[in-house]
């Protein structure tokens, strides 16, 4: 399994991503509802927490998204550099932001 700290980092990153994008892919959440691994639990918690936050606001404001970016940045700062491929992260974040901008217009 993964350590509790890695599970929390994953949860923070997935939560932040959902807030930045402004939606939770419930298909992903539904597919992990039965999972028992630590990764499934982190995904499930992140998706459910993000869905709650998103249900409390009409549309994610820039302040909420800015806080989510800070959270993601802090979580990434806790990851050992050898375990992360920055180019993949950059592509993923750019794609999520582009998709978010396209749906907000």
TILOKOL-635459 format. One line per field, with one value per residue: residue number from 1; residue in three letters; y, z negated, x negated of N, C-alpha, C, O in turn. Coordinates in steps of 0.2 Angstrom, whole numbers, padded with zeros to 4 digits. Atoms other than C-alpha are relative to their C-alpha. Example, Ala and Ser with C-alpha at 12.3 -4.5 7.8 and 13.67 -1.06 7.14 Angstrom:
<nodes>
n	(1, 2)
res	(ALA, SER)
nnorth	(-0006, -0006)
nup	(0000, 0001)
neast	(-0004, 0004)
canorth	(-0022, -0005)
caup	(-0039, -0036)
caeast	(-0062, -0068)
cnorth	(0006, 0005)
cup	(0000, -0003)
ceast	(-0004, 0004)
onorth	(0005, 0011)
oup	(-0003, -0004)
oeast	(-0009, 0001)
</nodes>
This chain:
<nodes>
n	(1, 2, 3, 4, 5, 6, 7, 8, 9, 10, 11, 12, 13, 14, 15, 16, 17, 18, 19, 20, 21, 22, 23, 24, 25, 26, 27, 28, 29, 30, 31, 32, 33, 34, 35, 36, 37, 38, 39, 40, 41, 42, 43, 44, 45, 46, 47, 48, 49, 50, 51, 52, 53, 54, 55, 56, 57, 58, 59, 60, 61, 62, 63, 64, 65, 66, 67, 68, 69, 70, 71, 72, 73, 74, 75, 76, 77, 78, 79, 80, 81, 82, 83, 84, 85, 86, 87, 88, 89, 90, 91, 92, 93, 94, 95, 96, 97, 98, 99, 100, 101, 102, 103, 104, 105)
res	(UNK, UNK, UNK, UNK, UNK, UNK, UNK, UNK, UNK, UNK, UNK, UNK, UNK, UNK, UNK, UNK, UNK, UNK, UNK, UNK, UNK, UNK, UNK, UNK, UNK, UNK, UNK, UNK, UNK, UNK, UNK, UNK, UNK, UNK, UNK, UNK, UNK, UNK, UNK, UNK, UNK, UNK, UNK, UNK, UNK, UNK, UNK, UNK, UNK, UNK, UNK, UNK, UNK, UNK, UNK, UNK, UNK, UNK, UNK, UNK, UNK, UNK, UNK, UNK, UNK, UNK, UNK, UNK, UNK, UNK, UNK, UNK, UNK, UNK, UNK, UNK, UNK, UNK, UNK, UNK, UNK, UNK, UNK, UNK, UNK, UNK, UNK, UNK, UNK, UNK, UNK, UNK, UNK, UNK, UNK, UNK, UNK, UNK, UNK, UNK, UNK, UNK, UNK, UNK, UNK)
nnorth	(-0006, -0006, -0003, -0005, -0007, 0001, 0000, -0007, -0004, 0001, -0003, -0007, -0002, 0001, -0005, -0007, 0000, -0001, -0007, -0004, 0002, -0002, 0006, 0007, 0005, 0005, 0007, 0002, 0001, 0006, 0006, 0002, 0001, 0006, 0001, 0000, -0002, -0007, -0005, 0000, -0004, -0007, -0002, 0000, -0006, -0006, -0001, -0001, -0006, -0005, 0000, -0004, -0007, -0002, -0001, -0006, -0006, 0000, 0001, -0002, -0006, 0000, 0001, 0007, 0003, -0002, 0004, 0007, 0000, 0000, 0007, 0004, -0002, 0002, 0007, 0002, -0001, 0005, 0006, 0000, -0001, 0006, 0003, -0004, -0002, -0007, -0002, 0003, -0005, -0006, 0002, 0002, -0006, -0005, 0003, -0002, -0008, -0001, 0003, -0004, -0007, 0001, 0001, -0006, -0005)
nup	(0000, 0000, 0007, 0001, -0003, -0007, -0001, 0002, -0006, -0005, 0002, 0000, -0007, -0004, 0002, -0003, -0008, -0001, 0002, -0006, -0006, 0001, 0000, 0002, -0004, 0004, -0002, 0003, 0007, 0000, -0001, 0006, 0006, 0002, 0001, 0007, 0001, 0003, -0006, -0001, 0005, -0001, -0006, 0002, 0005, -0004, -0005, 0004, 0003, -0005, -0002, 0006, 0000, -0006, 0001, 0004, -0004, -0006, -0004, 0003, -0001, -0001, 0007, 0001, -0004, 0002, 0006, -0002, -0003, 0005, 0003, -0004, 0000, 0006, -0001, -0004, 0004, 0004, -0004, -0001, -0007, -0004, -0001, -0004, -0006, -0001, -0006, 0000, 0004, -0004, -0005, 0003, 0003, -0006, -0003, 0004, 0000, -0006, 0000, 0005, -0003, -0006, 0003, 0004, -0005)
neast	(-0004, 0004, 0000, -0005, 0002, -0001, -0007, -0003, 0003, -0004, -0007, 0000, 0001, -0006, -0004, 0002, -0002, -0007, -0002, 0002, -0004, -0007, -0004, 0003, -0002, -0003, 0001, 0006, -0001, -0004, 0004, 0005, -0004, 0000, 0007, 0002, 0007, 0001, -0001, -0008, -0002, 0002, -0004, -0007, 0000, 0002, -0006, -0006, 0001, -0001, -0007, -0003, 0002, -0003, -0007, -0001, 0001, -0003, 0006, 0006, 0002, 0007, 0003, 0000, 0005, 0007, 0002, 0001, 0006, 0004, 0000, 0003, 0008, 0003, 0001, 0006, 0006, 0001, 0002, 0008, 0001, 0001, -0006, -0005, 0002, -0002, -0003, -0007, -0005, -0002, -0005, -0006, -0003, -0002, -0006, -0006, -0002, -0003, -0007, -0004, -0001, -0005, -0007, -0003, -0002)
canorth	(0000, 0018, 0028, 0039, 0055, 0049, 0046, 0063, 0071, 0062, 0067, 0085, 0085, 0077, 0089, 0104, 0098, 0096, 0113, 0121, 0112, 0116, 0099, 0081, 0067, 0056, 0042, 0041, 0043, 0029, 0017, 0018, 0017, -0001, 0000, -0004, 0001, 0017, 0025, 0021, 0028, 0044, 0046, 0043, 0056, 0069, 0067, 0067, 0082, 0092, 0088, 0095, 0111, 0113, 0111, 0125, 0138, 0143, 0143, 0142, 0159, 0164, 0165, 0147, 0142, 0152, 0143, 0126, 0130, 0135, 0118, 0109, 0118, 0114, 0096, 0095, 0102, 0087, 0075, 0069, 0075, 0058, 0052, 0065, 0069, 0088, 0088, 0076, 0087, 0102, 0094, 0088, 0105, 0115, 0103, 0105, 0124, 0124, 0113, 0124, 0140, 0132, 0127, 0144, 0154)
caup	(0000, 0000, -0016, -0024, -0019, -0001, -0002, -0009, 0005, 0018, 0010, 0009, 0028, 0034, 0023, 0030, 0048, 0046, 0038, 0052, 0066, 0057, 0058, 0052, 0064, 0055, 0067, 0060, 0042, 0046, 0052, 0036, 0024, 0022, 0022, 0006, 0009, 0001, 0019, 0021, 0004, 0007, 0024, 0016, 0002, 0014, 0026, 0012, 0003, 0019, 0024, 0007, 0009, 0027, 0022, 0010, 0023, 0039, 0049, 0043, 0041, 0045, 0026, 0024, 0038, 0032, 0015, 0024, 0034, 0018, 0010, 0025, 0025, 0007, 0010, 0024, 0013, 0002, 0016, 0018, 0035, 0040, 0040, 0051, 0069, 0071, 0089, 0087, 0073, 0083, 0097, 0086, 0077, 0094, 0101, 0086, 0086, 0104, 0103, 0088, 0098, 0113, 0102, 0093, 0109)
caeast	(0000, -0005, -0009, 0004, -0006, -0006, 0013, 0016, 0005, 0015, 0032, 0026, 0021, 0037, 0047, 0038, 0040, 0059, 0061, 0050, 0059, 0076, 0083, 0081, 0082, 0094, 0091, 0073, 0080, 0093, 0080, 0070, 0085, 0082, 0063, 0054, 0036, 0028, 0028, 0047, 0050, 0040, 0049, 0066, 0063, 0056, 0071, 0084, 0076, 0075, 0093, 0098, 0088, 0094, 0112, 0111, 0106, 0114, 0098, 0081, 0075, 0057, 0053, 0058, 0048, 0033, 0034, 0035, 0020, 0011, 0016, 0010, -0007, -0009, -0005, -0017, -0030, -0028, -0032, -0050, -0056, -0061, -0043, -0036, -0037, -0035, -0031, -0016, -0009, -0011, -0002, 0012, 0014, 0014, 0027, 0038, 0037, 0040, 0056, 0062, 0060, 0069, 0084, 0085, 0088)
cnorth	(0006, 0003, 0005, 0007, 0000, 0000, 0007, 0005, -0001, 0003, 0007, 0002, -0001, 0005, 0006, 0000, 0001, 0007, 0005, -0001, 0002, -0005, -0006, -0005, -0006, -0007, -0003, -0001, -0007, -0006, -0002, -0001, -0007, -0002, 0000, 0002, 0007, 0005, 0001, 0005, 0008, 0003, 0002, 0006, 0006, 0002, 0002, 0007, 0006, 0001, 0004, 0007, 0003, 0001, 0006, 0007, -0001, -0002, 0001, 0006, 0000, -0001, -0007, -0004, 0001, -0004, -0007, -0001, 0000, -0007, -0005, 0001, -0003, -0008, -0003, 0001, -0005, -0006, 0000, 0000, -0006, -0004, 0004, 0002, 0007, 0001, -0003, 0004, 0006, -0001, -0001, 0007, 0005, -0003, 0001, 0007, 0002, -0002, 0004, 0006, -0001, -0001, 0006, 0005, -0001)
cup	(0000, -0007, 0000, 0003, 0008, 0002, 0000, 0006, 0006, -0001, 0001, 0008, 0004, -0002, 0004, 0007, 0001, -0001, 0006, 0006, -0001, 0000, -0003, 0005, -0004, 0003, -0003, -0008, -0001, 0001, -0005, -0006, -0004, -0002, -0008, -0001, -0002, 0006, 0001, -0005, 0000, 0006, -0002, -0005, 0003, 0004, -0004, -0003, 0005, 0002, -0005, 0001, 0006, 0000, -0004, 0003, 0007, 0005, -0004, 0002, 0000, -0007, -0002, 0004, -0002, -0006, 0002, 0003, -0006, -0004, 0004, 0000, -0006, 0000, 0004, -0003, -0005, 0003, 0001, 0008, 0004, 0002, 0004, 0007, 0002, 0007, 0001, -0004, 0003, 0005, -0003, -0003, 0006, 0003, -0004, 0000, 0006, 0001, -0005, 0003, 0006, -0003, -0003, 0004, 0002)
ceast	(-0004, 0001, 0006, -0002, 0001, 0008, 0003, -0002, 0005, 0007, 0000, 0000, 0006, 0005, -0001, 0002, 0007, 0002, -0003, 0004, 0008, 0005, -0003, 0003, 0003, 0000, -0007, 0002, 0004, -0004, -0004, 0004, -0001, -0008, -0002, -0008, -0001, 0001, 0007, 0003, -0002, 0004, 0008, 0001, -0001, 0007, 0006, -0001, 0001, 0007, 0004, -0001, 0004, 0008, 0002, -0001, 0003, -0005, -0006, -0003, -0008, -0004, 0000, -0005, -0007, -0002, -0001, -0007, -0006, -0001, -0004, -0008, -0003, -0001, -0005, -0007, -0002, -0002, -0007, -0001, -0001, 0006, 0005, -0003, 0003, 0004, 0007, 0005, 0001, 0005, 0007, 0003, 0002, 0006, 0006, 0002, 0003, 0007, 0004, 0001, 0005, 0007, 0003, 0002, 0006)
onorth	(0006, 0001, 0008, 0010, 0005, 0003, 0009, 0009, 0003, 0005, 0010, 0007, 0003, 0007, 0009, 0005, 0004, 0009, 0009, 0004, 0004, -0004, -0007, -0005, -0010, -0012, -0009, -0007, -0011, -0011, -0008, -0002, -0007, -0007, 0004, 0002, 0011, 0011, 0007, 0009, 0012, 0009, 0007, 0010, 0011, 0008, 0007, 0011, 0011, 0007, 0008, 0012, 0009, 0005, 0008, 0012, -0006, -0007, 0006, 0008, -0005, -0004, -0009, -0008, -0003, -0006, -0010, -0006, -0003, -0009, -0009, -0004, -0005, -0010, -0008, -0003, -0006, -0011, 0005, -0003, -0006, -0008, 0002, 0004, 0007, 0005, 0000, 0005, 0008, 0003, 0002, 0008, 0008, 0001, 0003, 0009, 0006, 0002, 0006, 0009, 0003, 0002, 0007, 0010, 0003)
oup	(0000, -0011, 0005, 0005, 0010, 0007, 0003, 0008, 0009, 0004, 0004, 0010, 0008, 0002, 0006, 0010, 0005, 0002, 0008, 0009, 0003, 0000, -0003, 0006, -0007, 0000, -0004, -0010, -0005, -0002, -0006, -0011, -0010, -0005, -0012, -0007, -0003, 0005, 0002, -0004, -0001, 0005, -0001, -0004, 0002, 0004, -0003, -0004, 0004, 0004, -0003, 0001, 0006, 0003, -0004, 0000, 0009, 0009, -0007, 0007, -0001, -0007, -0005, 0001, -0002, -0007, -0001, 0002, -0005, -0006, 0002, 0000, -0006, -0003, 0002, -0002, -0007, 0000, 0003, 0012, 0010, 0007, 0004, 0007, 0003, 0007, 0004, -0003, 0003, 0006, 0000, -0002, 0005, 0005, -0002, 0000, 0006, 0003, -0003, 0003, 0007, 0001, -0004, 0002, 0006)
oeast	(-0010, 0005, 0009, 0003, 0004, 0010, 0007, 0002, 0007, 0010, 0004, 0003, 0008, 0009, 0004, 0005, 0009, 0007, 0001, 0006, 0011, 0011, -0009, 0009, -0001, 0000, -0007, -0001, 0003, -0002, -0007, 0001, -0001, -0009, 0000, -0010, 0004, 0004, 0010, 0007, 0003, 0007, 0010, 0006, 0003, 0009, 0010, 0004, 0004, 0009, 0008, 0003, 0006, 0011, 0008, 0001, 0004, -0003, -0006, -0005, -0011, -0009, -0005, -0008, -0011, -0008, -0006, -0010, -0011, -0006, -0008, -0012, -0008, -0005, -0009, -0011, -0008, -0004, -0010, 0003, 0001, 0006, 0011, -0009, 0009, 0009, 0012, 0011, 0007, 0010, 0012, 0009, 0008, 0011, 0011, 0008, 0008, 0012, 0010, 0007, 0009, 0012, 0009, 0004, 0009)
</nodes>
